[in-house]
Amino acid sequence: MNALSGEGPKQPKEPEIVLVSLENANYYLLKGDDHLSQMLLADGKFPTPILCMNFNSLFDAKRALGDRFKPGACWAVNPKIVKRLRDTNCLIETDA
């Protein structure tokens, strides 16, 4: 088979819920609005893992994500919710 046949290693699928962290203090829901209410509940049912991309500044986030990231258009997520997600191993964090 050649490389154009469509076979080969599969790319990892992006999680259904993606958060953006600015300065490890402010968190925004970039993707997964349909799951927000369940994610906020302590016993909610939502797809895991949740990806959290950490940026040092808004400038860095805008440079990496472009027009895809508009903090004013995103739901803000309370840091205590993010801590709970982290403590229950639902969160994959990456420094972007």
Secondary structure, DSSP 8 states (H G I E B T S, - for coil): --GGGS-S-------S-EEEEETTTEEEEEE-GGGHHHHHSTT----S-EEEEEESSHHHHHHHHGGG--GGGSEEE-HHHHHHHHHTT-EEEEE-
